[in-house]
Amino acid sequence: MRSARFRRVRRVGALTVVSALSLTALVACGTSSSDDDSGSNNSGSSNPAAPLDPKTKVTITIDCMPPTAKAAELKEWKQDVAEFNKKYPNVTIEGRSTPGQCLEPARFTAMLKAKSQPDVFYTYFTDLPQVLDNAGAEDISAYVNDKTVPRLKDIDPNVLASLKQDGKLYGLPTSNYTMGLLINRKLFEQAGLDPDAPPSTWEDVRAAAKKIAGLGNGIAGFGEYSAGNTGGWHFTAQMYSLGGDVVDQSGQKAAFNNELGKQVAENLYAMRWDDNSMGKTQLLKWGDLQKQIATDKLGMFLAAPDDIAYMVQQLGAKYQNFGMGPIPGEQSTLAGGNNYMIKKGISPDKIKAAVAWLNFKNLTVGKGQFDWARTKADGLPVGIPQPNFWLNESKTADDTARTEHATMPVENFKAFMDNPVPGKAEPPKAQEVYKILDNVMSGILTNKDADIDKLLSTAEQQVNQVLATQ
């Protein structure tokens, strides 16, 4: 879940923000386009693996183009189109931008059902089942190779796996995230803790939270969500951090009513009621914890790196006040991201043009969204470790450029970057599961007499019912 984070999950009602890394703005879904490729010469169309012939004349529509309100991002979009057209002068790119949230759930669902998505449409990793259920995306496996996407071998295979089903590739990534422990460095120092060494176990989190809450003045040491599906999202993250699951490998049964589930629940209960280190205000959802930590009222919570950009850009916080470490427990961490898919049924030339554009805009180190020198010059933030899907030489080059042009103290994220935790995808029917698990989180955090065994058992029964429904 999350706002721009909601790119990771189809979230409900969250504020969309521009990510720290000047990703294409998440603002507004597009409308449909005709598949009539008037003037297309279909050059090379008989061989999907061949790159787009620069002589090919074709028009493609792409959604989530930055709106005029995002002046810097829109300027970069236009610059990238102009640069792309130097190589492909006969490709016309029609960006679609309308006011509102680009991936607002109801709009996205209606678009898929009406088959009105643009040729190239924006989704979250978790949207793949819904898109395929509506026959919305083209299988682009034959079109994507080391000729059409030269850095393909350097893209994290786990990220690409999120865009595959039955071995077929249905999208190309724009961003990814893994969750870690976001901290308020100022409060850590005031509590006598080392902000360069965030807690790496849940026992250490509890101890640090007590010290931070001990500062008084209404400061909470650790915060958690328990409403708007975000509580269940974070319960899942904590289960993953300990090596557990919320749904078993078959995808048919709940897997949290066990010792690990009780461990998560009992630790939260202890921090909330025994230590009084989580604050009295509960039933929080995305945006609430960000406001608390940005105003020095919260010491730490689980988050992805782009939350920091949101707090600086939207809440007036300072980059130097925050840091990140890996998720406590470090067994695995909830991962997600965003991507573009290509509308099913469009012509081979359109598909090739779409792949060529996505490669240039989103998958080329030093170009498009990874042009950190330009991003800095345009007054946009540089330095947050996201997107973070590069491997090998591409990672080295991108990390070097990101550090060179950073607009924030990148050393604050060293613990997070130096201790990568394996990412793990969200469970099937994630939002329905999260909604049920909200009840576990809210029960623990609002009721001192909460019956943990009953909360977990009831949630297990309800999740099993959801999973049994096709």
Helices and strands as residue ranges (DSSP letters): G 4-7, E 58-63, H 71-87, E 91-96, H 105-114, E 120-124, G 125-127, H 128-133, G 141-143, G 152-154, H 157-161, E 164-165, E 168-169, E 171-178, E 180-184, H 185-190, H 202-213, E 220-222, H 230-241, H 259-269, I 270-274, H 288-294, E 298-303, H 306-315, G 319-321, E 322-326, E 333-342, H 348-362, G 368-370, H 372-377, H 392-404, G 410-413, H 414-418, E 423-424, H 430-446, H 452-468
